[in-house]
């Protein structure tokens, strides 16, 4: 682990918060985003954690993202809410969206909030997890910048539009499922290209829409990534865009630029929808948690495949990583640390 | 097409209805189930259509399924409803569940109904499609009899737990996405075994939980089917069971017998949840449909892969098949027709 440096959660979070405050984000909101960002690393989802801090800060500095959150209610009817984020930072817009869905579920048993004109919000699973405090079920769906092809198409126009669920359990850990609809991320193809390795058929198509084993042709050379389950995942990508951008009148496909693209039009504009559901309206909160335990036990204690030690439940690896890293600190790649140090210097901060 | 016989929709539906009535199902309910069943064939989903009529009728005759629907409300709070189906036929229980979710959405903007102790309901997509009459978004999720393995496991204990969405559009066809979470169905492995063909790695594991290319080992020989997207699909299978059976206190995994297994314990007991969402609470119903059109157009008119004529939207093939078959009749396999004739004979009916 010579290329890794361990940093304590609180120290890393504090650095992030200071960075946000330094470019004009109010203290409370800076703390909220810093917490979400650092918890991503804490839970082992480094791809969506503090490694993105430099680009998030840059976008704030360039004025592509609001420094102060502005989230307004467009419509509100019973358990539903339609929020407009006006280009507020995605993490904050999503936090407020989930908060609204939870408040609705407290009153009505279910709550649904859709948020338009938001931005990149990091790790999807952190938002439905907010519902766990009430023993509610949480759900989020989002659209995203394009990286995949429509089934039968060849253009990189659809996002990997993630979804995430969180459900409370009793003596077992809560269940948290969080995934995007691509077979693999673009990062995997870039890595394969760097290593000079082929990729399996089924990961991507080239710019003509033909399956390719060449990682360069599959992404950087103009190709596009494949959805899980072929036409099944493709269909779900579309539904997720309909449940977010189409429902709120937001941006979709080509109109969403990635975090790393210049977009002087202003906001990134991804859209999200959030749902919270109270098990009390069904079998009851306590009975639900007990049932979750029984169900989880039946899966975990079923026969393991040869050479497998343990059957894991969604979210289990992340919770285990979190516990370990809270004690030992978060192992950060030297590259990322260097980038943070450089960012700190430009802001007058030390890590 | 010498092995196919074309039968008109109305004629086939009438036969199904008569068959149900003949074993004691009341006329209105018999008509409702016959319509759902025959529309499956009409839309090209033959695997879940009238080919199942003999087993459905057999189960009614054996008393494994109620002849008269009994669906009671366990709890009802605002937009949520918890229904108990007492072993009512799955098609009917699901119809009532979706109806309830839609009624709730009319009042509250969103509706969620969970139904416990139901049974096999056929084609999932037909239920959310009921929401289209109101220009609502419809959703259904169900658990099912076991056929897949948990990720890292080797036992055939989890279902392929389908989900389906239906969303209204304007000048385009409604979008209907309907899929189960297996890479392929067991039928594909049985067919490969009969043909003496290998199956691709990734379709199934053998009884030791190891990937196999042998279709027999992968299913009939004690193996289990693989979920789409590996651990992603596995996770979603679990969530779908939690949103249905765990939430309603119903049966799950090993406790659900397939339609073709004797289960003297009584009911099959699958559970379903239904959601309806009114776009009026967001961008508005008409604006939503216009937005759907714009979105669908952007996908359909994007660049096609080499040798592809048209990019399809979920549900499009089924609607096209429906239009064609309403005119030309439904092409039925000779085998299926023979089974229906035999069933008819035993009930004093002619096809």
Interface residues (C-beta under 8 A of the other chain):
Chain A: X75 X77 X78 X79 X80 X82 X107 X108 X109 X110 X112 X114 X137 X149 X150 X151 X152 X153 X154 X155 X157 X158 X165 X167 X175 X177 X179 X181 X183 X205 X208 X209 X210 X228 X229 X230 X231 X232 X233 X235 X236 X238 X239 X241 X242 X243 X245 X246 X247 X248 X249 X252 X253 X254 X277 X278 X279 X281 X282 X283 X287 X288 X291 X292 X295 X298 X299 X302 X303 X304 X305 X306 X308 X310 X311 X312 X313 X314
Chain B: X75 X77 X78 X79 X80 X82 X107 X108 X109 X110 X112 X114 X137 X149 X150 X151 X152 X153 X154 X155 X157 X158 X165 X167 X175 X177 X179 X181 X183 X205 X208 X209 X210 X228 X229 X230 X231 X232 X233 X235 X236 X238 X239 X241 X242 X243 X245 X246 X247 X248 X249 X252 X253 X254 X277 X278 X279 X281 X282 X283 X287 X288 X291 X292 X295 X298 X299 X302 X303 X304 X305 X306 X308 X310 X311 X312 X313 X314
